[in-house]
Amino acid sequence: MATDYDAPRKTDEDVSEDSIEELKNRRNDKNSGKVDEDEAEAAEAFELPGADLSHEELTVRVLPRQADEFTCASCFLVRHRSQLAETRNGQMYCVDCAG
């Protein structure tokens, strides 16, 4: 079945439903004042089983920058020299930031 996309989308019944009286009645409806629950607030209350990691301790060994590494002047990540794209004004940029 073909659809005529140029045809008006509202029928006569839809137009009469949206009369000013109908809109006033909807405004006074009890549910019209409800605000949707905030997604971030709902996510904070939702807890996955086994997701409590408060008793876990993370130990990471931090190494200083090696001789074959550089710090990108744009993203400030330590990269290997093979990812060096260019040097501008004495500052080094990685392939991702120079592109």
A tleap script that builds the chain and sets N, CA, C and O, in Angstrom:
source leaprc.protein.ff14SB
mol = sequence {
  NMET ALA THR ASP TYR ASP ALA PRO ARG LYS
  THR ASP GLU ASP VAL SER GLU ASP SER ILE
  GLU GLU LEU LYS ASN ARG ARG ASN ASP LYS
  ASN SER GLY LYS VAL ASP GLU ASP GLU ALA
  GLU ALA ALA GLU ALA PHE GLU LEU PRO GLY
  ALA ASP LEU SER HIE GLU GLU LEU THR VAL
  ARG VAL LEU PRO ARG GLN ALA ASP GLU PHE
  THR CYS ALA SER CYS PHE LEU VAL ARG HIE
  ARG SER GLN LEU ALA GLU THR ARG ASN GLY
  GLN MET TYR CYS VAL ASP CYS ALA CGLY
}
set mol.1.N position { 0.832 -1.168 0.000 }
set mol.1.CA position { 0.000 0.000 0.000 }
set mol.1.C position { 0.886 1.244 0.000 }
set mol.1.O position { 1.796 1.361 0.820 }
set mol.2.N position { 0.621 2.164 -0.912 }
set mol.2.CA position { 1.412 3.384 -1.032 }
set mol.2.C position { 0.956 4.408 -0.001 }
set mol.2.O position { -0.225 4.482 0.338 }
set mol.3.N position { 1.900 5.189 0.489 }
set mol.3.CA position { 1.601 6.229 1.470 }
set mol.3.C position { 1.845 7.583 0.830 }
set mol.3.O position { 2.896 7.829 0.237 }
set mol.4.N position { 0.873 8.440 0.957 }
set mol.4.CA position { 1.002 9.791 0.422 }
set mol.4.C position { 1.578 10.678 1.520 }
set mol.4.O position { 0.871 11.066 2.450 }
set mol.5.N position { 2.856 10.993 1.406 }
set mol.5.CA position { 3.522 11.789 2.432 }
set mol.5.C position { 3.178 13.269 2.342 }
set mol.5.O position { 3.469 14.026 3.268 }
set mol.6.N position { 2.564 13.691 1.243 }
set mol.6.CA position { 2.186 15.089 1.081 }
set mol.6.C position { 0.809 15.383 1.666 }
set mol.6.O position { 0.431 16.545 1.815 }
set mol.7.N position { 0.060 14.336 1.995 }
set mol.7.CA position { -1.286 14.520 2.529 }
set mol.7.C position { -1.210 15.102 3.934 }
set mol.7.O position { -0.261 14.824 4.667 }
set mol.8.N position { -2.204 15.912 4.322 }
set mol.8.CA position { -2.208 16.441 5.689 }
set mol.8.C position { -2.257 15.296 6.700 }
set mol.8.O position { -2.910 14.278 6.466 }
set mol.9.N position { -1.576 15.467 7.799 }
set mol.9.CA position { -1.461 14.387 8.766 }
set mol.9.C position { -2.624 14.353 9.743 }
set mol.9.O position { -2.920 13.296 10.302 }
set mol.10.N position { -3.289 15.477 9.964 }
set mol.10.CA position { -4.408 15.506 10.899 }
set mol.10.C position { -5.713 15.328 10.139 }
set mol.10.O position { -5.929 15.918 9.081 }
set mol.11.N position { -6.556 14.516 10.699 }
set mol.11.CA position { -7.888 14.356 10.130 }
set mol.11.C position { -8.814 15.363 10.810 }
set mol.11.O position { -8.397 16.077 11.722 }
set mol.12.N position { -10.074 15.419 10.363 }
set mol.12.CA position { -11.041 16.333 10.964 }
set mol.12.C position { -11.288 15.989 12.422 }
set mol.12.O position { -11.519 16.877 13.243 }
set mol.13.N position { -11.240 14.689 12.751 }
set mol.13.CA position { -11.447 14.267 14.138 }
set mol.13.C position { -10.315 14.763 15.030 }
set mol.13.O position { -10.552 15.180 16.163 }
set mol.14.N position { -9.084 14.718 14.520 }
set mol.14.CA position { -7.937 15.178 15.297 }
set mol.14.C position { -8.013 16.675 15.570 }
set mol.14.O position { -7.644 17.136 16.650 }
set mol.15.N position { -8.489 17.427 14.590 }
set mol.15.CA position { -8.583 18.873 14.741 }
set mol.15.C position { -9.605 19.221 15.806 }
set mol.15.O position { -9.372 20.119 16.616 }
set mol.16.N position { -10.741 18.522 15.818 }
set mol.16.CA position { -11.777 18.828 16.806 }
set mol.16.C position { -11.335 18.422 18.208 }
set mol.16.O position { -11.752 19.043 19.186 }
set mol.17.N position { -10.499 17.392 18.325 }
set mol.17.CA position { -10.012 16.973 19.638 }
set mol.17.C position { -9.092 18.027 20.241 }
set mol.17.O position { -9.048 18.174 21.463 }
set mol.18.N position { -8.377 18.744 19.432 }
set mol.18.CA position { -7.432 19.727 19.914 }
set mol.18.C position { -8.073 21.103 20.073 }
set mol.18.O position { -7.397 22.124 19.951 }
set mol.19.N position { -9.352 21.129 20.339 }
set mol.19.CA position { -9.999 22.411 20.551 }
set mol.19.C position { -9.495 23.031 21.837 }
set mol.19.O position { -8.887 22.352 22.664 }
set mol.20.N position { -9.742 24.293 22.004 }
set mol.20.CA position { -9.233 25.011 23.173 }
set mol.20.C position { -9.825 24.458 24.464 }
set mol.20.O position { -9.151 24.430 25.494 }
set mol.21.N position { -11.083 24.017 24.415 }
set mol.21.CA position { -11.709 23.449 25.603 }
set mol.21.C position { -11.037 22.139 25.992 }
set mol.21.O position { -10.821 21.865 27.173 }
set mol.22.N position { -10.709 21.337 24.989 }
set mol.22.CA position { -10.044 20.058 25.256 }
set mol.22.C position { -8.664 20.290 25.868 }
set mol.22.O position { -8.262 19.587 26.795 }
set mol.23.N position { -7.956 21.266 25.350 }
set mol.23.CA position { -6.632 21.570 25.896 }
set mol.23.C position { -6.721 22.092 27.322 }
set mol.23.O position { -5.865 21.777 28.148 }
set mol.24.N position { -7.743 22.886 27.621 }
set mol.24.CA position { -7.936 23.366 28.998 }
set mol.24.C position { -8.236 22.210 29.942 }
set mol.24.O position { -7.765 22.187 31.079 }
set mol.25.N position { -9.017 21.260 29.466 }
set mol.25.CA position { -9.339 20.098 30.299 }
set mol.25.C position { -8.096 19.263 30.571 }
set mol.25.O position { -7.920 18.746 31.674 }
set mol.26.N position { -7.245 19.133 29.580 }
set mol.26.CA position { -6.004 18.372 29.771 }
set mol.26.C position { -5.083 19.072 30.757 }
set mol.26.O position { -4.383 18.415 31.527 }
set mol.27.N position { -5.078 20.397 30.740 }
set mol.27.CA position { -4.226 21.140 31.653 }
set mol.27.C position { -4.642 20.907 33.101 }
set mol.27.O position { -3.793 20.887 33.992 }
set mol.28.N position { -5.915 20.733 33.342 }
set mol.28.CA position { -6.410 20.513 34.695 }
set mol.28.C position { -6.328 19.046 35.113 }
set mol.28.O position { -6.607 18.709 36.264 }
set mol.29.N position { -5.953 18.194 34.196 }
set mol.29.CA position { -5.841 16.767 34.495 }
set mol.29.C position { -4.744 16.538 35.529 }
set mol.29.O position { -3.718 17.217 35.503 }
set mol.30.N position { -4.950 15.596 36.431 }
set mol.30.CA position { -3.980 15.326 37.495 }
set mol.30.C position { -2.648 14.840 36.945 }
set mol.30.O position { -1.602 15.201 37.485 }
set mol.31.N position { -2.650 14.048 35.911 }
set mol.31.CA position { -1.420 13.477 35.374 }
set mol.31.C position { -0.614 14.477 34.544 }
set mol.31.O position { 0.557 14.227 34.259 }
set mol.32.N position { -1.200 15.575 34.161 }
set mol.32.CA position { -0.475 16.514 33.307 }
set mol.32.C position { 0.659 17.192 34.057 }
set mol.32.O position { 1.606 17.659 33.424 }
set mol.33.N position { 0.601 17.263 35.380 }
set mol.33.CA position { 1.637 17.909 36.163 }
set mol.33.C position { 2.798 16.997 36.505 }
set mol.33.O position { 3.806 17.458 37.040 }
set mol.34.N position { 2.678 15.730 36.210 }
set mol.34.CA position { 3.753 14.797 36.543 }
set mol.34.C position { 4.955 15.031 35.657 }
set mol.34.O position { 4.825 15.271 34.456 }
set mol.35.N position { 6.110 14.961 36.252 }
set mol.35.CA position { 7.359 15.096 35.516 }
set mol.35.C position { 7.988 13.715 35.454 }
set mol.35.O position { 7.973 12.968 36.433 }
set mol.36.N position { 8.539 13.384 34.294 }
set mol.36.CA position { 9.197 12.092 34.161 }
set mol.36.C position { 10.351 11.996 35.138 }
set mol.36.O position { 11.001 12.991 35.461 }
set mol.37.N position { 10.593 10.782 35.600 }
set mol.37.CA position { 11.679 10.552 36.544 }
set mol.37.C position { 13.021 10.783 35.854 }
set mol.37.O position { 13.216 10.382 34.707 }
set mol.38.N position { 13.918 11.416 36.548 }
set mol.38.CA position { 15.236 11.702 36.015 }
set mol.38.C position { 16.007 10.399 35.852 }
set mol.38.O position { 16.081 9.605 36.789 }
set mol.39.N position { 16.580 10.170 34.679 }
set mol.39.CA position { 17.289 8.928 34.407 }
set mol.39.C position { 18.512 8.758 35.299 }
set mol.39.O position { 18.801 7.655 35.763 }
set mol.40.N position { 19.220 9.837 35.535 }
set mol.40.CA position { 20.414 9.751 36.375 }
set mol.40.C position { 20.036 9.402 37.804 }
set mol.40.O position { 20.739 8.637 38.465 }
set mol.41.N position { 18.940 9.953 38.281 }
set mol.41.CA position { 18.481 9.658 39.631 }
set mol.41.C position { 18.034 8.209 39.746 }
set mol.41.O position { 18.287 7.558 40.760 }
set mol.42.N position { 17.375 7.703 38.719 }
set mol.42.CA position { 16.941 6.313 38.723 }
set mol.42.C position { 18.130 5.368 38.652 }
set mol.42.O position { 18.108 4.298 39.260 }
set mol.43.N position { 19.164 5.751 37.919 }
set mol.43.CA position { 20.351 4.901 37.787 }
set mol.43.C position { 21.113 4.816 39.096 }
set mol.43.O position { 21.707 3.782 39.400 }
set mol.44.N position { 21.104 5.893 39.876 }
set mol.44.CA position { 21.796 5.864 41.166 }
set mol.44.C position { 21.126 4.897 42.129 }
set mol.44.O position { 21.801 4.256 42.935 }
set mol.45.N position { 19.816 4.787 42.054 }
set mol.45.CA position { 19.085 3.918 42.959 }
set mol.45.C position { 19.178 2.458 42.532 }
set mol.45.O position { 18.978 1.561 43.351 }
set mol.46.N position { 19.474 2.212 41.276 }
set mol.46.CA position { 19.527 0.845 40.759 }
set mol.46.C position { 20.893 0.242 41.042 }
set mol.46.O position { 21.921 0.827 40.705 }
set mol.47.N position { 20.898 -0.917 41.656 }
set mol.47.CA position { 22.165 -1.533 42.018 }
set mol.47.C position { 22.226 -2.961 41.471 }
set mol.47.O position { 21.318 -3.759 41.700 }
set mol.48.N position { 23.287 -3.269 40.760 }
set mol.48.CA position { 23.467 -4.608 40.213 }
set mol.48.C position { 23.958 -5.551 41.298 }
set mol.48.O position { 24.693 -5.132 42.192 }
set mol.49.N position { 23.565 -6.818 41.236 }
set mol.49.CA position { 24.059 -7.760 42.238 }
set mol.49.C position { 25.562 -7.959 42.083 }
set mol.49.O position { 26.062 -8.146 40.974 }
set mol.50.N position { 26.266 -7.919 43.187 }
set mol.50.CA position { 27.716 -8.090 43.168 }
set mol.50.C position { 28.468 -6.867 42.702 }
set mol.50.O position { 29.665 -6.952 42.428 }
set mol.51.N position { 27.801 -5.729 42.604 }
set mol.51.CA position { 28.446 -4.525 42.098 }
set mol.51.C position { 29.115 -3.706 43.197 }
set mol.51.O position { 29.800 -2.727 42.903 }
set mol.52.N position { 28.927 -4.089 44.449 }
set mol.52.CA position { 29.526 -3.341 45.543 }
set mol.52.C position { 31.011 -3.675 45.621 }
set mol.52.O position { 31.390 -4.771 46.033 }
set mol.53.N position { 31.836 -2.730 45.226 }
set mol.53.CA position { 33.285 -2.935 45.225 }
set mol.53.C position { 33.962 -2.060 46.273 }
set mol.53.O position { 35.164 -1.807 46.190 }
set mol.54.N position { 33.199 -1.597 47.256 }
set mol.54.CA position { 33.759 -0.696 48.247 }
set mol.54.C position { 34.838 -1.361 49.102 }
set mol.54.O position { 35.700 -0.673 49.648 }
set mol.55.N position { 34.800 -2.678 49.223 }
set mol.55.CA position { 35.801 -3.370 50.024 }
set mol.55.C position { 37.050 -3.730 49.216 }
set mol.55.O position { 38.037 -4.204 49.778 }
set mol.56.N position { 37.009 -3.507 47.904 }
set mol.56.CA position { 38.146 -3.823 47.047 }
set mol.56.C position { 39.194 -2.716 47.107 }
set mol.56.O position { 38.870 -1.540 47.275 }
set mol.57.N position { 40.432 -3.110 46.969 }
set mol.57.CA position { 41.513 -2.136 46.973 }
set mol.57.C position { 42.286 -2.278 45.672 }
set mol.57.O position { 42.663 -3.384 45.285 }
set mol.58.N position { 42.521 -1.166 45.003 }
set mol.58.CA position { 43.186 -1.167 43.719 }
set mol.58.C position { 44.640 -0.764 43.915 }
set mol.58.O position { 44.939 0.289 44.480 }
set mol.59.N position { 45.526 -1.609 43.444 }
set mol.59.CA position { 46.948 -1.281 43.509 }
set mol.59.C position { 47.495 -1.226 42.094 }
set mol.59.O position { 47.390 -2.192 41.338 }
set mol.60.N position { 48.073 -0.103 41.748 }
set mol.60.CA position { 48.606 0.112 40.407 }
set mol.60.C position { 50.045 0.587 40.553 }
set mol.60.O position { 50.356 1.459 41.363 }
set mol.61.N position { 50.901 -0.007 39.752 }
set mol.61.CA position { 52.290 0.413 39.751 }
set mol.61.C position { 52.471 1.485 38.692 }
set mol.61.O position { 52.254 1.221 37.509 }
set mol.62.N position { 52.859 2.673 39.081 }
set mol.62.CA position { 53.032 3.793 38.162 }
set mol.62.C position { 54.497 3.887 37.783 }
set mol.62.O position { 55.383 3.945 38.636 }
set mol.63.N position { 54.727 3.901 36.473 }
set mol.63.CA position { 56.086 4.001 35.953 }
set mol.63.C position { 56.319 5.396 35.406 }
set mol.63.O position { 55.397 6.001 34.860 }
set mol.64.N position { 57.518 5.917 35.538 }
set mol.64.CA position { 57.813 7.214 34.914 }
set mol.64.C position { 57.873 7.058 33.396 }
set mol.64.O position { 58.008 5.948 32.880 }
set mol.65.N position { 57.773 8.177 32.692 }
set mol.65.CA position { 57.823 8.132 31.233 }
set mol.65.C position { 59.167 7.554 30.795 }
set mol.65.O position { 60.223 7.946 31.292 }
set mol.66.N position { 59.104 6.623 29.862 }
set mol.66.CA position { 60.296 5.949 29.375 }
set mol.66.C position { 60.972 6.793 28.297 }
set mol.66.O position { 60.406 7.774 27.814 }
set mol.67.N position { 62.182 6.401 27.929 }
set mol.67.CA position { 62.964 7.157 26.935 }
set mol.67.C position { 62.315 7.123 25.554 }
set mol.67.O position { 62.497 8.054 24.770 }
set mol.68.N position { 61.564 6.069 25.241 }
set mol.68.CA position { 60.941 5.956 23.920 }
set mol.68.C position { 59.476 6.425 23.941 }
set mol.68.O position { 58.703 6.039 23.064 }
set mol.69.N position { 59.086 7.239 24.914 }
set mol.69.CA position { 57.722 7.736 25.024 }
set mol.69.C position { 57.723 9.260 25.055 }
set mol.69.O position { 58.744 9.884 25.345 }
set mol.70.N position { 56.571 9.852 24.754 }
set mol.70.CA position { 56.403 11.300 24.815 }
set mol.70.C position { 55.005 11.593 25.335 }
set mol.70.O position { 54.125 10.734 25.281 }
set mol.71.N position { 54.801 12.793 25.833 }
set mol.71.CA position { 53.485 13.231 26.292 }
set mol.71.C position { 52.901 14.166 25.247 }
set mol.71.O position { 53.510 15.177 24.897 }
set mol.72.N position { 51.721 13.825 24.752 }
set mol.72.CA position { 51.065 14.641 23.729 }
set mol.72.C position { 50.665 15.980 24.344 }
set mol.72.O position { 50.152 16.030 25.462 }
set mol.73.N position { 50.904 17.063 23.607 }
set mol.73.CA position { 50.603 18.409 24.081 }
set mol.73.C position { 49.113 18.717 24.019 }
set mol.73.O position { 48.675 19.720 24.582 }
set mol.74.N position { 48.323 17.879 23.347 }
set mol.74.CA position { 46.895 18.129 23.233 }
set mol.74.C position { 46.087 17.273 24.191 }
set mol.74.O position { 45.296 17.807 24.970 }
set mol.75.N position { 46.265 15.951 24.156 }
set mol.75.CA position { 45.475 15.054 25.004 }
set mol.75.C position { 46.189 14.674 26.297 }
set mol.75.O position { 45.583 14.069 27.181 }
set mol.76.N position { 47.470 15.021 26.416 }
set mol.76.CA position { 48.287 14.784 27.609 }
set mol.76.C position { 48.442 13.306 27.962 }
set mol.76.O position { 48.708 12.968 29.116 }
set mol.77.N position { 48.278 12.433 26.983 }
set mol.77.CA position { 48.520 11.015 27.190 }
set mol.77.C position { 49.967 10.692 26.867 }
set mol.77.O position { 50.562 11.283 25.966 }
set mol.78.N position { 50.523 9.752 27.609 }
set mol.78.CA position { 51.883 9.301 27.331 }
set mol.78.C position { 51.786 8.270 26.216 }
set mol.78.O position { 51.113 7.249 26.359 }
set mol.79.N position { 52.463 8.545 25.104 }
set mol.79.CA position { 52.402 7.686 23.922 }
set mol.79.C position { 53.802 7.201 23.566 }
set mol.79.O position { 54.807 7.782 23.974 }
set mol.80.N position { 53.837 6.111 22.789 }
set mol.80.CA position { 55.098 5.589 22.268 }
set mol.80.C position { 55.550 6.473 21.115 }
set mol.80.O position { 54.721 7.075 20.432 }
set mol.81.N position { 56.853 6.556 20.896 }
set mol.81.CA position { 57.406 7.415 19.827 }
set mol.81.C position { 56.852 7.058 18.447 }
set mol.81.O position { 56.828 7.906 17.554 }
set mol.82.N position { 56.410 5.824 18.265 }
set mol.82.CA position { 55.858 5.433 16.967 }
set mol.82.C position { 54.533 6.150 16.687 }
set mol.82.O position { 54.083 6.166 15.541 }
set mol.83.N position { 53.900 6.740 17.698 }
set mol.83.CA position { 52.642 7.455 17.515 }
set mol.83.C position { 52.833 8.963 17.415 }
set mol.83.O position { 51.861 9.718 17.417 }
set mol.84.N position { 54.086 9.403 17.328 }
set mol.84.CA position { 54.381 10.820 17.178 }
set mol.84.C position { 54.049 11.256 15.758 }
set mol.84.O position { 54.586 10.713 14.792 }
set mol.85.N position { 53.172 12.230 15.636 }
set mol.85.CA position { 52.760 12.705 14.318 }
set mol.85.C position { 53.582 13.919 13.896 }
set mol.85.O position { 54.108 13.957 12.784 }
set mol.86.N position { 53.693 14.904 14.773 }
set mol.86.CA position { 54.410 16.115 14.405 }
set mol.86.C position { 54.843 16.869 15.659 }
set mol.86.O position { 54.353 16.632 16.763 }
set mol.87.N position { 55.770 17.773 15.441 }
set mol.87.CA position { 56.240 18.658 16.503 }
set mol.87.C position { 56.024 20.088 16.046 }
set mol.87.O position { 56.527 20.490 14.997 }
set mol.88.N position { 55.273 20.864 16.831 }
set mol.88.CA position { 55.008 22.269 16.522 }
set mol.88.C position { 55.471 23.122 17.696 }
set mol.88.O position { 55.064 22.885 18.833 }
set mol.89.N position { 56.293 24.084 17.437 }
set mol.89.CA position { 56.778 25.009 18.467 }
set mol.89.C position { 57.374 24.265 19.656 }
set mol.89.O position { 57.196 24.678 20.802 }
set mol.90.N position { 58.065 23.192 19.392 }
set mol.90.CA position { 58.699 22.421 20.452 }
set mol.90.C position { 57.769 21.497 21.201 }
set mol.90.O position { 58.199 20.832 22.144 }
set mol.91.N position { 56.490 21.431 20.808 }
set mol.91.CA position { 55.533 20.549 21.456 }
set mol.91.C position { 55.212 19.380 20.548 }
set mol.91.O position { 55.087 19.547 19.335 }
set mol.92.N position { 55.075 18.190 21.133 }
set mol.92.CA position { 54.812 16.984 20.355 }
set mol.92.C position { 53.333 16.616 20.406 }
set mol.92.O position { 52.677 16.733 21.441 }
set mol.93.N position { 52.825 16.165 19.249 }
set mol.93.CA position { 51.412 15.790 19.127 }
set mol.93.C position { 51.325 14.354 18.613 }
set mol.93.O position { 52.101 13.944 17.750 }
set mol.94.N position { 50.365 13.595 19.159 }
set mol.94.CA position { 50.189 12.206 18.730 }
set mol.94.C position { 49.404 12.164 17.412 }
set mol.94.O position { 48.872 13.177 16.959 }
set mol.95.N position { 49.346 10.998 16.823 }
set mol.95.CA position { 48.661 10.781 15.540 }
set mol.95.C position { 47.177 11.139 15.677 }
set mol.95.O position { 46.604 11.738 14.768 }
set mol.96.N position { 46.552 10.781 16.795 }
set mol.96.CA position { 45.127 11.027 16.973 }
set mol.96.C position { 44.806 12.532 17.039 }
set mol.96.O position { 43.809 12.974 16.468 }
set mol.97.N position { 45.625 13.302 17.717 }
set mol.97.CA position { 45.360 14.726 17.883 }
set mol.97.C position { 45.784 15.549 16.676 }
set mol.97.O position { 45.183 16.589 16.407 }
set mol.98.N position { 46.778 15.123 15.962 }
set mol.98.CA position { 47.265 15.872 14.794 }
set mol.98.C position { 46.356 15.673 13.594 }
set mol.98.O position { 46.317 16.524 12.705 }
set mol.99.N position { 45.620 14.559 13.552 }
set mol.99.CA position { 44.774 14.208 12.410 }
set mol.99.C position { 43.642 15.084 12.258 }
set mol.99.O position { 42.843 14.908 11.338 }
savepdb mol mol.pdb
quit
